[in-house]
Amino acid sequence: MTKYIYIHGLNSSKNSSKYKILKKRFDMMLLLEWDKQTNIDSKIDAIIKDINPSDKLILIGDSTGGNFACQLRNKLNNLNIYSKLVLFNPLLNIESLSIDIMPNEILKYIKPITEIKDALLIISNNDNIVDNKDLKRFEKTTNIIRVNDTHKLKTLEKYIELISDYSEKIVL
């Protein structure tokens, strides 16, 4: 069974248009919902407990949720649980923020992501929140799609089939 886990970005929730679009397309869509009071490490550990190692896992992270999705994947890798990663305009390190919007309560959970392999990154050319110009270092190990959009990725529906096709290419 393919299980999708979506981790939204800062100031988002289960009511976001991205989550609704993803949930509509992918049956087994779980949500790791968080806010600035959430202990992110505990949330990640809790979701790991609900994972069946035989499931095909697709981790989808948006912005700050992209950082958390990478952290989740690293923990899964340490448990020898394979997953694929889909990131929308990910915040890979705090220095990538173009504006100062990150609450102190969340800063302690942002970890620098220095390596990404076997992933699909959808990056907006007109992102005014996260500067992802340095992603070229991941081009040999990831599939990076640059799109003409903003940080909010209003055109996500255009890429649902691309995400689906990428998800189906899982080898356990």
DSSP file with accessible surface (Angstrom, degrees, kcal/mol):
  #  RESIDUE AA STRUCTURE BP1 BP2  ACC     N-H-->O    O-->H-N    N-H-->O    O-->H-N    TCO  KAPPA ALPHA  PHI   PSI    X-CA   Y-CA   Z-CA
    1    1 A M              0   0  133      0, 0.0    55,-3.0     0, 0.0     2,-0.5   0.000 360.0 360.0 360.0 139.0    0.0    0.0    0.0
    2    2 A T  E     -a   56   0A  30     53,-0.2     2,-0.5    55,-0.1    26,-0.3  -0.826 360.0-168.5 -93.7 125.9    1.2    3.5   -0.8
    3    3 A K  E     -a   57   0A  25     53,-3.8    55,-2.5    -2,-0.5     2,-0.4  -0.961   5.6-155.7-117.7 130.1    0.9    5.9    2.1
    4    4 A Y  E     -ab  58  29A  10     24,-3.2    26,-3.5    -2,-0.5     2,-0.5  -0.885   4.4-166.4-105.5 135.6    1.3    9.7    1.7
    5    5 A I  E     -ab  59  30A   1     53,-2.7    55,-3.3    -2,-0.4     2,-0.5  -0.982   7.3-162.7-123.4 117.9    2.3   11.9    4.6
    6    6 A Y  E     -ab  60  31A   0     24,-2.9    26,-2.8    -2,-0.5     2,-0.5  -0.869   6.7-169.2-104.1 132.8    1.9   15.6    4.1
    7    7 A I  E     -ab  61  32A   1     53,-2.9    55,-2.3    -2,-0.5    62,-0.1  -0.972  18.5-148.0-121.0 112.2    3.7   18.1    6.4
    8    8 A H        -     0   0    1     24,-0.6     3,-0.1    -2,-0.5     2,-0.1  -0.159  15.3-106.7 -75.2 173.0    2.4   21.7    5.8
    9    9 A G    >   -     0   0    3      1,-0.2     3,-1.4    55,-0.2    25,-0.2  -0.213  53.9 -53.4 -91.0-178.0    4.3   24.9    6.1
   10   10 A L  T 3  S+     0   0   27      1,-0.3    -1,-0.2    52,-0.1     3,-0.1  -0.282 123.3  10.5 -57.6 137.5    4.3   27.7    8.7
   11   11 A N  T 3  S+     0   0  153      1,-0.2    -1,-0.3    -3,-0.1     2,-0.2   0.741 106.9 111.1  63.0  27.4    0.8   29.2    9.4
   12   12 A S    <   +     0   0   35     -3,-1.4     2,-0.3    22,-0.2    -1,-0.2  -0.618  38.9 170.0-118.3-177.8   -0.9   26.4    7.5
   13   13 A S    >   -     0   0   29     -2,-0.2     3,-1.9    -3,-0.1     6,-0.3  -0.930  56.1 -59.8-168.6-169.8   -3.2   23.5    8.5
   14   14 A K  T 3  S+     0   0  114      1,-0.3    19,-0.0    -2,-0.3    -2,-0.0   0.639 125.5  65.1 -66.4 -12.5   -5.5   20.8    7.4
   15   15 A N  T 3  S+     0   0  107      4,-0.1    -1,-0.3     5,-0.0     2,-0.0   0.412  76.0 119.2 -90.1   2.6   -7.6   23.6    5.9
   16   16 A S  S <> S-     0   0   19     -3,-1.9     4,-2.1     1,-0.1     5,-0.2  -0.334  71.2-127.2 -70.8 151.0   -4.9   24.6    3.4
   17   17 A S  H  > S+     0   0   73      1,-0.2     4,-2.5     2,-0.2     5,-0.2   0.876 109.1  56.9 -64.9 -35.7   -5.7   24.3   -0.3
   18   18 A K  H  > S+     0   0   18      2,-0.2     4,-2.6     1,-0.2     5,-0.2   0.941 107.9  46.1 -61.6 -47.9   -2.6   22.2   -0.9
   19   19 A Y  H  > S+     0   0   31     -6,-0.3     4,-3.2     1,-0.2     5,-0.3   0.927 112.6  50.6 -62.2 -42.1   -3.6   19.6    1.6
   20   20 A K  H  X S+     0   0  121     -4,-2.1     4,-2.0     2,-0.2    -1,-0.2   0.904 111.1  48.6 -63.2 -39.5   -7.1   19.5    0.1
   21   21 A I  H  X S+     0   0   32     -4,-2.5     4,-1.4     2,-0.2    -1,-0.2   0.938 115.5  44.1 -64.5 -46.4   -5.8   19.1   -3.4
   22   22 A L  H  X S+     0   0    0     -4,-2.6     4,-2.9    -5,-0.2    -2,-0.2   0.923 113.0  50.9 -65.0 -44.0   -3.4   16.3   -2.3
   23   23 A K  H  < S+     0   0   95     -4,-3.2    -1,-0.2     1,-0.2    -2,-0.2   0.876 107.6  54.0 -62.7 -37.6   -6.1   14.5   -0.1
   24   24 A K  H  < S+     0   0  173     -4,-2.0    -1,-0.2    -5,-0.3    -2,-0.2   0.878 117.1  36.7 -65.2 -34.9   -8.5   14.6   -3.1
   25   25 A R  H  < S+     0   0   90     -4,-1.4     2,-0.6     1,-0.2    -2,-0.2   0.851 115.0  52.4 -87.7 -36.3   -6.0   12.8   -5.3
   26   26 A F     <  -     0   0    5     -4,-2.9     3,-0.4     1,-0.2    -1,-0.2  -0.896  64.3-159.5-113.7 116.7   -4.2   10.4   -2.9
   27   27 A D  S    S+     0   0  144     -2,-0.6     2,-1.5     1,-0.3    -1,-0.2   0.902  87.4  51.4 -58.2 -51.2   -6.4    8.1   -0.9
   28   28 A M  S    S+     0   0   74    -26,-0.3   -24,-3.2     2,-0.0     2,-0.6  -0.454  76.3 151.1 -91.4  64.2   -4.0    7.2    1.9
   29   29 A M  E     -b    4   0A   5     -2,-1.5     2,-0.3    -3,-0.4   -24,-0.2  -0.865  21.6-173.8-102.2 116.0   -3.0   10.8    2.8
   30   30 A L  E     -b    5   0A  61    -26,-3.5   -24,-2.9    -2,-0.6     2,-0.5  -0.757  12.7-142.4-101.2 157.6   -2.0   11.4    6.4
   31   31 A L  E     -b    6   0A  39     -2,-0.3     2,-0.9   -26,-0.2   -24,-0.2  -0.977  10.3-157.9-124.9 128.2   -1.3   14.9    7.8
   32   32 A L  E     -b    7   0A   5    -26,-2.8   -24,-0.6    -2,-0.5     2,-0.4  -0.894  28.8-169.2 -98.1  96.3    1.4   15.8   10.3
   33   33 A E        +     0   0   63     -2,-0.9     2,-0.3   -26,-0.1   -20,-0.1  -0.729  12.5 163.2 -92.3 139.4   -0.3   19.0   11.5
   34   34 A W        -     0   0    9     -2,-0.4     2,-0.3   -22,-0.2   -22,-0.2  -0.959  19.3-170.1-148.6 162.1    1.6   21.4   13.7
   35   35 A D    >   -     0   0   84     -2,-0.3     3,-1.8   -24,-0.1     5,-0.1  -0.833  52.8 -77.7-141.3-173.3    1.7   24.9   15.0
   36   36 A K  T 3  S+     0   0   97      1,-0.3   -26,-0.0    -2,-0.3    -2,-0.0   0.694 128.4  53.2 -70.3 -12.0    4.2   27.0   16.9
   37   37 A Q  T 3  S+     0   0  134      2,-0.1    -1,-0.3    69,-0.0     2,-0.2   0.536  87.1 109.7 -92.8  -6.3    3.4   25.3   20.2
   38   38 A T  S <  S-     0   0   23     -3,-1.8     2,-1.1     1,-0.1     3,-0.1  -0.457  70.8-131.7 -75.0 139.0    4.0   21.8   18.8
   39   39 A N     >  -     0   0   72      1,-0.2     4,-2.0    -2,-0.2     5,-0.2  -0.791  24.1-167.1 -84.6 101.0    6.9   19.7   19.8
   40   40 A I  H  > S+     0   0    0     -2,-1.1     4,-2.8     1,-0.2     5,-0.2   0.893  82.0  55.8 -62.5 -41.8    8.0   18.7   16.2
   41   41 A D  H  > S+     0   0   50      1,-0.2     4,-2.4     2,-0.2    -1,-0.2   0.921 109.4  47.1 -58.7 -42.4   10.4   16.0   17.4
   42   42 A S  H  > S+     0   0   65      2,-0.2     4,-2.4     1,-0.2    -1,-0.2   0.893 111.1  51.8 -65.8 -39.6    7.6   14.3   19.3
   43   43 A K  H  X S+     0   0   83     -4,-2.0     4,-2.1     2,-0.2    -2,-0.2   0.915 110.7  47.9 -62.6 -44.0    5.2   14.6   16.3
   44   44 A I  H  X S+     0   0    0     -4,-2.8     4,-1.9     1,-0.2    -2,-0.2   0.935 112.6  48.6 -63.4 -45.1    7.7   13.0   14.0
   45   45 A D  H  X S+     0   0   69     -4,-2.4     4,-1.5    -5,-0.2    -2,-0.2   0.897 110.1  52.6 -62.2 -38.2    8.4   10.2   16.5
   46   46 A A  H  X S+     0   0   50     -4,-2.4     4,-0.7     1,-0.2    -1,-0.2   0.900 108.5  48.9 -66.0 -40.4    4.6    9.6   16.9
   47   47 A I  H >< S+     0   0   19     -4,-2.1     3,-0.9     1,-0.2    -1,-0.2   0.873 105.4  58.6 -70.1 -32.0    4.1    9.3   13.2
   48   48 A I  H >< S+     0   0   26     -4,-1.9     3,-1.8     1,-0.2    -1,-0.2   0.897  99.0  59.1 -61.8 -37.3    6.9    6.8   12.9
   49   49 A K  H 3< S+     0   0  175     -4,-1.5    -1,-0.2     1,-0.3    -2,-0.2   0.773 103.8  52.1 -62.8 -25.8    5.2    4.5   15.3
   50   50 A D  T << S+     0   0  121     -3,-0.9     2,-0.4    -4,-0.7    -1,-0.3   0.376  88.6 104.6 -91.1   3.6    2.2    4.4   13.0
   51   51 A I    <   -     0   0   16     -3,-1.8     6,-0.0    -4,-0.2    -3,-0.0  -0.743  60.9-148.0 -93.4 131.8    4.3    3.4    9.9
   52   52 A N    >   -     0   0   81     -2,-0.4     3,-2.6     1,-0.1    -2,-0.1  -0.864  16.2-138.2 -91.5 121.1    4.3   -0.2    8.7
   53   53 A P  T 3  S+     0   0   87      0, 0.0    29,-0.3     0, 0.0    -1,-0.1   0.717 101.7  59.8 -56.1 -19.3    7.7   -0.9    7.2
   54   54 A S  T 3  S+     0   0   76      2,-0.1     2,-0.1    27,-0.1   118,-0.0   0.591  84.9 102.0 -85.5  -9.4    6.1   -2.7    4.2
   55   55 A D  S <  S-     0   0   10     -3,-2.6     2,-0.6     1,-0.1   -53,-0.2  -0.439  78.8-120.9 -69.7 146.7    4.2    0.4    3.2
   56   56 A K  E     -a    2   0A  59    -55,-3.0   -53,-3.8    -2,-0.1     2,-0.5  -0.816  37.2-153.8 -81.8 122.9    5.4    2.5    0.3
   57   57 A L  E     -ac   3  83A   0     -2,-0.6    27,-2.7    25,-0.6     2,-0.5  -0.896  20.5-175.8-111.1 130.5    5.9    5.9    1.8
   58   58 A I  E     -ac   4  84A   0    -55,-2.5   -53,-2.7    -2,-0.5     2,-0.6  -0.981  12.0-160.3-119.5 115.6    5.8    9.3    0.1
   59   59 A L  E     -ac   5  85A   0     25,-3.1    27,-3.0    -2,-0.5     2,-0.5  -0.867   6.7-169.2 -98.2 123.7    6.7   12.2    2.3
   60   60 A I  E     -ac   6  86A   0    -55,-3.3   -53,-2.9    -2,-0.6     2,-0.4  -0.964   6.6-178.8-117.3 120.9    5.4   15.5    1.0
   61   61 A G  E     -ac   7  87A   0     25,-2.5    27,-2.7    -2,-0.5     2,-0.5  -0.971  13.4-157.1-125.6 137.4    6.7   18.7    2.7
   62   62 A D  E >   - c   0  88A   8    -55,-2.3     3,-2.3    -2,-0.4    27,-0.2  -0.951  59.1 -53.0-114.2 121.0    5.9   22.3    2.0
   63   63 A S  T >> S+     0   0    8     25,-3.0    28,-2.1    -2,-0.5     3,-1.2  -0.264 136.6   9.3  57.2-117.0    8.3   25.1    3.0
   64   64 A T  H >> S+     0   0    2      1,-0.3     4,-1.9     2,-0.2     3,-0.6   0.889 130.9  59.9 -60.2 -36.4    9.0   24.6    6.7
   65   65 A G  H <> S+     0   0    0     -3,-2.3     4,-2.5     1,-0.2    -1,-0.3   0.780  95.7  63.0 -61.9 -24.5    7.2   21.3    6.4
   66   66 A G  H <> S+     0   0    0     -3,-1.2     4,-2.1    -5,-0.2    -1,-0.2   0.896 102.2  49.1 -65.7 -39.3    9.9   20.4    3.8
   67   67 A N  H <X S+     0   0    0     -4,-1.0     4,-2.1    -3,-0.6    -2,-0.2   0.942 113.0  46.7 -63.0 -45.9   12.5   20.6    6.5
   68   68 A F  H  X S+     0   0    0     -4,-1.9     4,-2.6     1,-0.2    -2,-0.2   0.869 109.3  54.6 -66.4 -35.0   10.5   18.5    8.8
   69   69 A A  H  X S+     0   0    0     -4,-2.5     4,-2.7     2,-0.2    -1,-0.2   0.905 107.9  50.0 -64.7 -40.1    9.8   15.9    6.0
   70   70 A C  H  X S+     0   0    5     -4,-2.1     4,-2.4     2,-0.2    -2,-0.2   0.909 110.9  49.4 -63.5 -40.4   13.6   15.7    5.5
   71   71 A Q  H  X S+     0   0   10     -4,-2.1     4,-2.1     2,-0.2    -2,-0.2   0.920 111.2  49.4 -64.2 -42.8   14.1   15.1    9.2
   72   72 A L  H  X S+     0   0    0     -4,-2.6     4,-2.5     1,-0.2    -2,-0.2   0.931 111.0  50.1 -60.8 -45.5   11.3   12.4    9.2
   73   73 A R  H  X S+     0   0   17     -4,-2.7     4,-3.0     1,-0.2    -1,-0.2   0.909 107.5  53.4 -61.6 -41.9   13.0   10.7    6.2
   74   74 A N  H  X S+     0   0   75     -4,-2.4     4,-1.9     1,-0.2    -1,-0.2   0.916 110.1  48.0 -60.6 -40.4   16.4   10.7    7.9
   75   75 A K  H  X S+     0   0   61     -4,-2.1     4,-0.8     2,-0.2    -1,-0.2   0.904 111.7  49.9 -66.9 -39.6   14.9    9.0   10.9
   76   76 A L  H ><>S+     0   0    0     -4,-2.5     5,-2.8     1,-0.2     3,-0.9   0.914 107.9  53.6 -63.7 -42.1   13.1    6.5    8.7
   77   77 A N  H ><5S+     0   0   69     -4,-3.0     3,-1.9     1,-0.3    -1,-0.2   0.899 104.3  55.4 -58.3 -40.9   16.4    5.8    6.9
   78   78 A N  H 3<5S+     0   0  138     -4,-1.9    -1,-0.3     1,-0.3    -2,-0.2   0.741 108.9  48.1 -64.6 -21.4   18.1    5.1   10.2
   79   79 A L  T <<5S-     0   0   97     -3,-0.9    -1,-0.3    -4,-0.8    -2,-0.2   0.254 119.6-113.0 -97.7   8.4   15.3    2.5   10.8
   80   80 A N  T < 5S+     0   0  156     -3,-1.9     2,-0.6     1,-0.2    -3,-0.2   0.842  70.7 142.2  60.0  36.4   15.9    1.0    7.3
   81   81 A I      < -     0   0   16     -5,-2.8    -1,-0.2    -8,-0.2     2,-0.2  -0.947  45.1-138.7-108.3 117.8   12.5    2.2    6.2
   82   82 A Y        +     0   0   73     -2,-0.6   -25,-0.6   -29,-0.3     2,-0.3  -0.531  29.8 164.4 -78.8 140.1   12.5    3.4    2.6
   83   83 A S  E     -c   57   0A   0     -2,-0.2     2,-0.3   -27,-0.1   -25,-0.2  -0.980  29.4-132.1-148.0 158.0   10.6    6.5    1.6
   84   84 A K  E     -c   58   0A  11    -27,-2.7   -25,-3.1    -2,-0.3     2,-0.4  -0.812  22.9-139.6-107.2 157.7   10.4    9.0   -1.3
   85   85 A L  E     -cd  59 119A   3     33,-1.0    35,-2.6    -2,-0.3     2,-0.4  -0.951  17.2-176.6-126.0 132.2   10.4   12.7   -0.8
   86   86 A V  E     -cd  60 120A   0    -27,-3.0   -25,-2.5    -2,-0.4     2,-0.4  -0.997  15.0-172.5-125.4 123.6    8.4   15.4   -2.5
   87   87 A L  E     -cd  61 121A   0     33,-2.7    35,-3.2    -2,-0.4     2,-0.6  -0.964  15.7-158.2-123.8 135.9    9.2   19.0   -1.5
   88   88 A F  E    S-cd  62 122A   0    -27,-2.7   -25,-3.0    -2,-0.4   -22,-0.2  -0.955  79.8 -33.0-108.9 115.8    7.5   22.2   -2.4
   89   89 A N  S    S-     0   0    0     33,-2.3    -1,-0.2    -2,-0.6   -23,-0.1   0.893  88.2-153.7  42.0  58.4    9.7   25.3   -1.9
   90   90 A P        -     0   0    0      0, 0.0     2,-1.1     0, 0.0   -26,-0.2  -0.319  18.9-134.9 -71.5 144.1   11.5   23.7    1.0
   91   91 A L        +     0   0    0    -28,-2.1     3,-0.1     1,-0.2   -24,-0.1  -0.818  31.8 172.1 -90.3  95.2   13.2   25.6    3.8
   92   92 A L        +     0   0    1     -2,-1.1    21,-2.6     1,-0.3     2,-0.3   0.717  66.1   4.1 -84.9 -21.7   16.4   23.6    3.9
   93   93 A N  S >  S-     0   0   25     19,-0.2     3,-2.0    -3,-0.1    -1,-0.3  -0.971  74.0-113.1-157.0 155.4   18.1   25.9    6.4
   94   94 A I  G >  S+     0   0   55     -2,-0.3     3,-1.6     1,-0.3     8,-0.1   0.798 111.7  66.6 -63.6 -26.5   17.2   29.0    8.3
   95   95 A E  G 3  S+     0   0  151      1,-0.3    -1,-0.3    -3,-0.0    36,-0.0   0.686  88.9  69.1 -68.1 -15.2   19.6   31.1    6.2
   96   96 A S  G <  S+     0   0    8     -3,-2.0    35,-3.3    34,-0.1     2,-0.3   0.598  72.0 109.6 -79.0 -11.7   17.4   30.5    3.2
   97   97 A L  B <   -F  130   0B  30     -3,-1.6    33,-0.2    -4,-0.2    32,-0.1  -0.509  53.3-163.0 -67.5 128.3   14.6   32.6    4.6
   98   98 A S  S    S+     0   0   65     31,-3.6     2,-0.3    -2,-0.3    -1,-0.2   0.709  76.3  33.5 -82.2 -24.0   14.2   35.8    2.6
   99   99 A I  S    S-     0   0   76     30,-0.7     2,-1.4    -3,-0.0     3,-0.3  -0.946  88.8-109.1-131.9 155.6   12.2   37.5    5.3
  100  100 A D        +     0   0  157     -2,-0.3    29,-0.0     1,-0.2    -2,-0.0  -0.666  69.1 123.6 -87.7  90.5   12.2   37.2    9.1
  101  101 A I        +     0   0   72     -2,-1.4    -1,-0.2    28,-0.1    28,-0.0   0.440  31.3 114.2-124.5  -5.3    9.0   35.3    9.8
  102  102 A M        -     0   0   10     -3,-0.3     5,-0.0    -8,-0.1     2,-0.0  -0.588  62.4-131.7 -81.3 120.0   10.0   32.3   11.8
  103  103 A P    >>  -     0   0   28      0, 0.0     4,-1.8     0, 0.0     3,-1.5  -0.366  18.4-121.3 -65.0 145.5    8.8   32.2   15.4
  104  104 A N  H 3> S+     0   0  130      1,-0.3     4,-1.0     2,-0.2    -2,-0.0   0.825 111.0  64.6 -56.6 -33.1   11.4   31.4   18.0
  105  105 A E  H 34 S+     0   0   79      1,-0.2    -1,-0.3     2,-0.2     4,-0.1   0.792 109.7  38.0 -62.6 -27.6    9.4   28.4   19.1
  106  106 A I  H X> S+     0   0    0     -3,-1.5     3,-2.4     1,-0.1     4,-0.8   0.772  98.2  77.6 -93.8 -28.9    9.9   26.8   15.7
  107  107 A L  H >< S+     0   0   65     -4,-1.8     3,-1.1     1,-0.3    -2,-0.2   0.850  87.6  60.3 -51.0 -38.7   13.5   27.9   15.1
  108  108 A K  T 3< S+     0   0  148     -4,-1.0    -1,-0.3     1,-0.3    -2,-0.1   0.703 104.8  50.1 -67.2 -15.9   14.8   25.2   17.5
  109  109 A Y  T <4 S+     0   0   20     -3,-2.4     2,-0.5    -4,-0.1    -1,-0.3   0.579  84.8  99.6 -97.3 -12.2   13.3   22.5   15.3
  110  110 A I    <<  -     0   0   20     -3,-1.1   -16,-0.1    -4,-0.8   -18,-0.1  -0.658  54.9-172.8 -77.7 121.8   14.7   23.7   12.0
  111  111 A K        -     0   0   82     -2,-0.5     2,-0.2   -18,-0.1   -40,-0.1  -0.911  30.7-104.2-116.0 143.2   17.7   21.7   11.1
  112  112 A P        -     0   0   95      0, 0.0     2,-0.7     0, 0.0   -19,-0.2  -0.491  29.9-149.9 -66.0 129.7   20.1   22.3    8.2
  113  113 A I        +     0   0    7    -21,-2.6     3,-0.1    -2,-0.2   -21,-0.0  -0.912  25.1 166.8-102.6 112.9   19.5   19.8    5.4
  114  114 A T        +     0   0  110     -2,-0.7     2,-0.4     1,-0.2    -1,-0.1   0.555  60.7  41.2-105.4 -11.3   22.8   19.2    3.6
  115  115 A E        +     0   0  118      2,-0.0     2,-0.4    23,-0.0    -1,-0.2  -0.996  52.9 174.4-143.4 133.7   21.9   16.2    1.6
  116  116 A I        +     0   0    4     -2,-0.4     2,-0.3    -3,-0.1     3,-0.2  -0.988  10.0 175.0-137.3 127.7   18.8   15.1   -0.4
  117  117 A K        +     0   0  113     -2,-0.4    25,-0.2     1,-0.2   -32,-0.1  -0.957  60.4  11.7-129.4 152.9   18.6   12.0   -2.6
  118  118 A D  S    S+     0   0   56     23,-2.1   -33,-1.0    -2,-0.3     2,-0.3   0.948  93.4 131.6  50.9  60.3   15.9   10.4   -4.5
  119  119 A A  E     -de  85 142A   2     22,-0.5    24,-3.1   -35,-0.2     2,-0.5  -0.949  55.5-134.7-140.5 159.5   13.5   13.3   -4.3
  120  120 A L  E     -de  86 143A   0    -35,-2.6   -33,-2.7    -2,-0.3     2,-0.5  -0.985  24.0-168.7-114.6 120.7   11.2   15.4   -6.4
  121  121 A L  E     -de  87 144A   0     22,-2.9    24,-3.4    -2,-0.5     2,-0.6  -0.961   9.3-163.3-113.7 126.0   11.5   19.2   -5.7
  122  122 A I  E     -de  88 145A   0    -35,-3.2   -33,-2.3    -2,-0.5     2,-0.5  -0.954  18.6-174.4-108.4 113.1    9.0   21.6   -7.1
  123  123 A I  E     - e   0 146A   1     22,-3.0    24,-3.0    -2,-0.6     2,-0.4  -0.936  19.2-136.0-118.6 127.5   10.5   25.0   -6.8
  124  124 A S  E >   - e   0 147A   5     -2,-0.5     3,-0.9    22,-0.2     8,-0.2  -0.647   4.5-148.8 -83.4 131.9    8.8   28.3   -7.6
  125  125 A N  E 3  S+     0   0A  87     22,-3.2    23,-0.1    -2,-0.4    25,-0.1   0.746  97.3  49.2 -68.0 -25.9   10.8   30.8   -9.6
  126  126 A N  E 3  S+ e   0 150A  90     23,-2.2     2,-0.6    21,-0.3    25,-0.5  -0.192  74.7 148.7-110.0  41.4    9.1   33.8   -7.9
  127  127 A D    <   +     0   0   25     -3,-0.9     5,-0.1    23,-0.3    23,-0.1  -0.647  19.9 177.1 -80.3 118.1    9.5   32.7   -4.3
  128  128 A N  S    S+     0   0  108     -2,-0.6    -1,-0.1     1,-0.1     3,-0.1   0.348  76.9  50.4-101.4   5.7    9.7   35.7   -2.0
  129  129 A I  S    S+     0   0   29      1,-0.3   -31,-3.6   -31,-0.1   -30,-0.7   0.796 112.7  32.5-106.5 -49.5    9.9   33.7    1.2
  130  130 A V  B     -F   97   0B   1    -33,-0.2     2,-0.9   -32,-0.1    -1,-0.3  -0.957  68.5-144.1-118.7 128.5   12.5   31.0    0.7
  131  131 A D        +     0   0   66    -35,-3.3     3,-0.3    -2,-0.5    -3,-0.1  -0.813  24.9 170.4 -91.1 105.9   15.7   31.5   -1.4
  132  132 A N    >   +     0   0    8     -2,-0.9     3,-1.3    -8,-0.2    -1,-0.1  -0.039  36.8 118.2-107.8  32.0   16.3   28.2   -3.1
  133  133 A K  G >   +     0   0  158      1,-0.3     3,-0.7     2,-0.1    -1,-0.2   0.785  68.5  63.3 -67.9 -25.5   19.0   29.3   -5.6
  134  134 A D  G >  S+     0   0   65     -3,-0.3     3,-1.3     1,-0.2    -1,-0.3   0.352  70.5 100.9 -84.5  11.3   21.5   26.9   -4.0
  135  135 A L  G X   +     0   0    0     -3,-1.3     3,-2.6     1,-0.2     4,-0.3   0.636  53.8  90.6 -71.6 -10.5   19.6   23.8   -4.9
  136  136 A K  G X  S+     0   0  145     -3,-0.7     3,-1.6     1,-0.3     4,-0.3   0.821  74.6  69.1 -55.5 -27.3   21.9   23.1   -7.9
  137  137 A R  G <  S+     0   0  117     -3,-1.3    -1,-0.3     1,-0.3     3,-0.2   0.707 100.4  47.6 -65.7 -17.4   24.0   21.1   -5.5
  138  138 A F  G X> S+     0   0    7     -3,-2.6     3,-1.3     1,-0.1     4,-1.3   0.425  80.1 101.8-100.5   0.0   21.2   18.5   -5.4
  139  139 A E  T <4 S+     0   0  103     -3,-1.6     5,-0.2    -4,-0.3    -1,-0.1   0.801  80.0  51.9 -59.8 -29.6   20.6   18.3   -9.1
  140  140 A K  T 34 S+     0   0  209     -4,-0.3    -1,-0.3    -3,-0.2    -2,-0.1   0.719 119.2  34.7 -79.1 -19.5   22.5   15.0   -9.5
  141  141 A T  T <4 S+     0   0   61     -3,-1.3   -23,-2.1   -25,-0.1   -22,-0.5   0.440 119.2  42.9-114.8  -2.0   20.6   13.2   -6.8
  142  142 A T  E  < S-e  119   0A  18     -4,-1.3     2,-0.7   -25,-0.2   -22,-0.2  -0.900  75.2-116.0-138.6 167.9   17.1   14.7   -7.1
  143  143 A N  E     -e  120   0A  75    -24,-3.1   -22,-2.9    -2,-0.3     2,-0.6  -0.932  34.8-167.7-106.5 108.7   14.6   15.7   -9.7
  144  144 A I  E     -e  121   0A  29     -2,-0.7     2,-0.6   -24,-0.2   -22,-0.2  -0.892   6.0-170.6-105.4 122.2   14.1   19.5   -9.5
  145  145 A I  E     -e  122   0A  46    -24,-3.4   -22,-3.0    -2,-0.6     2,-0.5  -0.956   8.9-155.4-110.7 119.8   11.2   21.1  -11.4
  146  146 A R  E     -e  123   0A  93     -2,-0.6     2,-0.3   -24,-0.2   -22,-0.2  -0.835  16.8-171.0 -97.1 129.8   11.3   24.9  -11.5
  147  147 A V  E     -e  124   0A   6    -24,-3.0   -22,-3.2    -2,-0.5     2,-1.5  -0.875  32.7-114.5-123.8 154.7    7.8   26.4  -12.0
  148  148 A N  E    S+     0   0A 128     -2,-0.3     2,-0.3   -24,-0.2   -24,-0.1  -0.670  79.3  95.1 -87.8  85.3    6.6   29.9  -12.7
  149  149 A D  E     -     0   0A  15     -2,-1.5   -23,-2.2   -26,-0.1     2,-0.2  -0.886  69.5-100.0-156.3-178.4    4.7   30.5   -9.4
  150  150 A T  E >   -e  126   0A  61     -2,-0.3     3,-2.0   -25,-0.1   -23,-0.3  -0.474  50.5 -83.1-106.1-177.2    5.1   32.0   -6.0
  151  151 A H  T 3  S+     0   0   22    -25,-0.5   -24,-0.1     1,-0.3   -88,-0.1   0.838 126.1  61.8 -57.2 -33.6    5.9   30.5   -2.6
  152  152 A K  T 3  S-     0   0  137      1,-0.1    -1,-0.3     2,-0.0     4,-0.2   0.635  96.6-142.9 -71.7 -11.4    2.2   29.6   -2.1
  153  153 A L    X   +     0   0    2     -3,-2.0     3,-1.4     1,-0.1    -2,-0.1   0.941  26.6 178.2  47.6  61.1    2.4   27.3   -5.2
  154  154 A K  T 3  S+     0   0  148      1,-0.3     3,-0.4     2,-0.1    -1,-0.1   0.694  74.1  60.7 -65.4 -18.2   -1.1   28.2   -6.4
  155  155 A T  T >   +     0   0   36      1,-0.2     3,-1.9     2,-0.1     4,-0.4   0.126  64.2 124.9 -98.4  23.1   -0.6   26.0   -9.5
  156  156 A L  G X   +     0   0    1     -3,-1.4     3,-2.5     1,-0.3     4,-0.4   0.846  63.1  66.9 -51.5 -39.2   -0.1   22.8   -7.5
  157  157 A E  G >  S+     0   0  127     -3,-0.4     3,-1.1     1,-0.3     4,-0.4   0.828  90.9  63.9 -55.8 -30.4   -2.9   21.0   -9.3
  158  158 A K  G <  S+     0   0  158     -3,-1.9    -1,-0.3     1,-0.2     4,-0.2   0.743 106.3  44.4 -62.1 -23.3   -0.8   21.1  -12.5
  159  159 A Y  G <> S+     0   0   38     -3,-2.5     4,-2.4    -4,-0.4    -1,-0.2   0.372  81.0  99.0-108.2   5.3    1.8   18.9  -10.9
  160  160 A I  H <> S+     0   0   13     -3,-1.1     4,-2.7    -4,-0.4     5,-0.2   0.911  86.4  47.3 -61.7 -42.8   -0.4   16.2   -9.2
  161  161 A E  H  > S+     0   0  105     -4,-0.4     4,-3.0     2,-0.2    -1,-0.2   0.884 110.0  53.6 -68.7 -34.7    0.1   13.7  -12.0
  162  162 A L  H  > S+     0   0   58     -4,-0.2     4,-2.4     2,-0.2    -2,-0.2   0.932 111.1  46.5 -61.5 -43.5    3.8   14.4  -11.9
  163  163 A I  H  X S+     0   0    0     -4,-2.4     4,-2.5     2,-0.2    -2,-0.2   0.923 113.0  49.9 -63.7 -42.9    3.8   13.6   -8.2
  164  164 A S  H  X S+     0   0    7     -4,-2.7     4,-1.8     2,-0.2    -2,-0.2   0.934 111.1  47.9 -62.2 -47.4    1.7   10.5   -8.8
  165  165 A D  H  X S+     0   0   88     -4,-3.0     4,-0.6     1,-0.2    -1,-0.2   0.918 112.5  49.4 -60.4 -43.5    4.0    9.2  -11.5
  166  166 A Y  H >< S+     0   0   20     -4,-2.4     3,-1.0     1,-0.2    -2,-0.2   0.917 109.5  52.7 -61.8 -40.2    7.0    9.9   -9.3
  167  167 A S  H 3< S+     0   0    0     -4,-2.5     3,-0.5     1,-0.3    -1,-0.2   0.838 102.5  58.1 -65.4 -34.5    5.3    8.0   -6.4
  168  168 A E  H 3< S+     0   0  106     -4,-1.8     2,-0.4     1,-0.2    -1,-0.3   0.663  89.1  75.5 -72.5 -15.7    4.6    5.0   -8.6
  169  169 A K    <<  +     0   0  147     -3,-1.0     2,-0.4    -4,-0.6    -1,-0.2  -0.123  67.8 137.2 -89.7  40.8    8.3    4.5   -9.3
  170  170 A I        -     0   0   15     -3,-0.5     2,-0.5    -2,-0.4    -3,-0.0  -0.732  35.4-167.2 -92.6 132.3    9.1    3.1   -5.9
  171  171 A V              0   0  115     -2,-0.4    -2,-0.1     0, 0.0    -3,-0.0  -0.977 360.0 360.0-117.3 118.8   11.3    0.1   -5.5
  172  172 A L              0   0  122     -2,-0.5  -116,-0.0  -118,-0.0  -118,-0.0  -0.627 360.0 360.0 -90.8 360.0   11.3   -1.5   -2.1
